[in-house]
Amino acid sequence: MKGDVMWWKGSEDFVDVRILDNFYQTSSFFPMPVVLVSTLAESGKTNLGPYSLCFPHMITGGKDHAMMLIARGTSNTAQNIVRTKVCAINFIPHKKKYMKNCVMLGYPGETTEQKMKNSIFTLRPSTRSSSHGSPQFPEIVNEAFQVFECTWDDRYPLKPHEELIECHFLLRIDKILMKKRWRDCLFKGKGFPTLPVDFGYRDNVRFWFAKHARPYAVPIPKEKGNSLDIVKYACSRFDPEITWQDEACAKIVKVPSIFLNKVISGIVKEAKKEGITVITPEFMDKIRDKRSSEK
């Protein structure tokens, strides 16, 4: 009995870690994304700020989808968002030279003009149109593999507690842009960009980054079958130009998982042939009747 209970003693035992400010990096190992947030300075020049405290915040339930960005209230990024209400979140691939430049761009106390002299990133115009001669939206990073163009929803409190020096920006996603290569990988379910992982500012002199390993797939157990949610998810991701009604998705719930994408592909092909952008249960019945008559 003693052996069964005591095997984990020593280096495998749990011990307390003091919870400090910036606990996610000072008191833990916490992998985070690395993004460049572009905002518009008062001069009209685009400012780039590297951030890792940027996460999905509103993900389901309608048209409202949002990210949460946590930034120092005194930062160029925070002040620019408060003033203009717009920004872009640029997801860059992992390269050591990019991470080194991110550390430099994140140095506090510099003006936009001072810091951007050291930027190695290429900027291109926002895809959001400007109705005036002067820029209304920040530029986006050409080296990014995807970009979220966002608008700050100022109905939510910037600071849950007044004593906080950080600001919490709820950023509603207006557009998701992606390089064509990666969009194709996304919808085929094959291939991933090489992403940087940030473990934070740990030892007073260095930031720590890692390159993520190649993702591997774990299939859903066959005995679980397809739920309506799984089918809806597969249908909605297959082609961004085609939308599916829930009742239409329900008609292919019993299709074995291995054949699901093939069936969806055939239905989408028929829809595009007829100029249909919304797949209804009636259209599904029409396809079924057509195929029955061809047999």
N, C-alpha and C positions, 0 to 999 in steps of 0.2 A: 504493500500500500504506500509506503514511504517513497519508493522509487517512482510510483505512478504520479504522485503529487509533486515531487520535488525536481523533476527533470528540467523544468524551465527556470530554475533558480540560477543566478549569476548574470551573464551577459544577455540572457533571454528574458529576464524579468522586466516588468514595467516599473519605471521610476517617475516621479513628478518632475515636470519642467515648468519653471516659473513663467507665467504669462506676462509678456512685456508689450509695450507699444509696438506696432507693426508685427503682431504675433505671428502672422502668416509666414514671415521669413526669419524673425528673431527667435521664435519659440517652436518652430515646426519646419518640416519639409513640405512645401506646397507648390506643385508645378502650376505655372500660369502661362497664358498666352503672351506674346509680344506684338503689340500693334503700334502703328504711328497714327496719332489723331491729328488731322489737319484742320486748322481753324483760320479765321481771317483777322489779321491784326488791323488796328485803326488806320494804318498806312495803306491798307489794301493788299499787303503782302501776305502770302500764305505762311503760317507758322506750323512746324511739325513738332509734336511732343510725343515721346515714347511712353507707353503705358502698359501695365500688366493687369491692373485692377479694372478690367473691362469684361463683363460677362453677360450672357443672355439673361433677361429679366422678365419679359412678357413673351411667352412662346406659343400659347394656344388661345383659342376662344374668339376668333374673329379676325378683323383687319388690323388690330393693334398689336404690333410686335415691336419689342424694344430691347435695348441694351442698357446696362447700368455702368456708368463710368464714375470712378472715384478719383478725384484730383485735388491737389492742394489749392485752397482758395486764392492764394497769391500767384499761382502759375499763369503764364501767358494763355495756356489752353482754357483754364477756368474763366478767366476774365473775358476772353474772346467769345466763349459760348454764351456767357451772361449777356454780353452786348449784342451779338448777332443772332443767337439762338440756333445756329447751324454748325455742323462739323461733318467730317468724313472719317471713318475708321478704316485704316489701310492695313490689311493683313499681308505682311512681307514674308518671303521664304527665308529659310535658315541659311545664312552665310556669315562667317565670322566677321567679315568687314562690315556687314550691316549691323551686327550686334555692337561692335566697337563704336560705330557711328551713332547708334541709339544711345549709348552711355554718354557720349559727348553732347548729343542734342538734349538730353535730360538734365544737364547741369543747371541748377537753379540760379536766378539772378541776372541772366542775360536777356537782352531785348531780342525781338524777332530778327531784326537786322543783324545783330551780332551772332546769334546762333546759326542762322541759315547760311552764313558765309562758310560754315564748316560742314554743311549737309552734302552728302554724296548722292542723294536721291534726286531723280528726275521728276518734275512736276508736269502735269497736263491738266487742261481745263476740266472743271466739273461737268457732269452730264446734265445737271440741273440748269435750266435756261435762266439767264439774267434779263430782266426787262429794262434795265437801265444801262448806261454806258459803263459805270464803275462795277467791279465784281461784287456779286451778292453772296457767292458761295466760294468756299476754299477750293483750291486745286487738289487733285488726287495724285497719289504716288504711282508712277508708271511701273515701277518694279514690283508692286503688289500683285498678288494672284487673285485677290478679291477685295472689294471695297463696299462698306456699308455707308451710304449717304444718309445722314440723320438730321432730325430737327429736335431740339430740346423741348420737352414738355414741362413748362414751368409751373404747372398746376401742382406738382409734387414738391415737397419741401427740399430745399438744397441741403439743409442741415437738420437731421433728426434731433440733434441736441446742439444748442447754441454755442456751447463751449468747444465744439469740434473745429479743427483748423482745416478739415477736409470738406469738399463739396460732393454731393451725390447727384449726378445728372442722369435723369431718365431720358434716354435718347430714342425717340421713335424712328424706326427704320423706314425711310422713304423709298430707297432703292438698294438692291443688292446687285453689284456688278461683279463679273468674274471673267477672267481670261478664257477664251473659247476652249482651249485645251482642257482646262480644269472643269468647265461646265460640262463638257462631254463625259469626263470621268465621273462627275457627280451623278449624272443621270443614268450612266451605265452601271454604276456601283463598282467601278474598277479604277484603281489608281488614286493616290493621295499626294498632295504637295508635301515637301519636306518642311516641317514647321519648327520654329524656334520655341524652346521651353525655357522660361525664366524661373530660377529658384531664389532670386532676390539678392539684396545687398547684405551679405552675411558677416563679413569679418572686417569691416571698417575701411578696407582698401580695394575690394573687388566686388563686382557683380558676377553671378554664376549663371551660365546658360548651358543648355544641352540641345542636341538634335534628336527629335523623336525617332524611334525605330519604326520600321515598316509595319503598318497595322495588319493584323490578321483577323480573319472572319471566323465567328462561331455561329453555325447555323441554328435556327430555331428547331427544337426537336420535332421530328415528323409526327409524333403522336399528339402534339399540340394542335396540329392543323392550322388553318388560316382563320383568324378572327376578322370581323368587319374592319376593325382599326388597321390591321396589317394590310388588308386589301386596299383600303382608302389611301394609306400611306404610299403603297406601291403605285397606285394609279396617279396620284397627285404629283409624284416625282418623275413619272415616265416622260412626259412632254409638257413643258411650261405653257404651251399654246392651247392645250386641251384641259378642260375642267370636267369633273365627274360628279354627278349627283349621287348621294348616298345609296339611293334605291338601285341605281345602276351598278354600283360596286357590290351590293349585296347579291347580285345575280351570279357573281363568279367566286363567291366565298368557298364553294366546294371544289374549286379547281386545285389540284395538288400543287404544292409550293414550287416544285421543280418546273412546272409548266406555266406558272402564273404570268411571268414576264412575256412569254411567247403569246399567250392569249391576249394580254393587254396590248401588245404590239399590233396584233391583227385587228383589234377593235379600233385602235387609234388610226391605223392605216385606212380603214373603211371610212372613218369619220372625216379624215382629211380629204379623201376622194370625193365626198359629198359636200364638202365645205362646212362641216359641222364643228363647232368649237365647244359645245356643251353636250356631254354624253348622258342621255336620259335612259330610264328603264325601257321606254318605248323604242328607242333606237336599238337597245340591246335585244329586244324581242324581234325587231325587224332583221337584225343580223342573224339571229338564231333561225328564224323562218327561212331566210334566204339560203343559209347553209343546209338546212334540212331539205329544201327543194332541189339543191344541187347534188345531193347524194343519190 
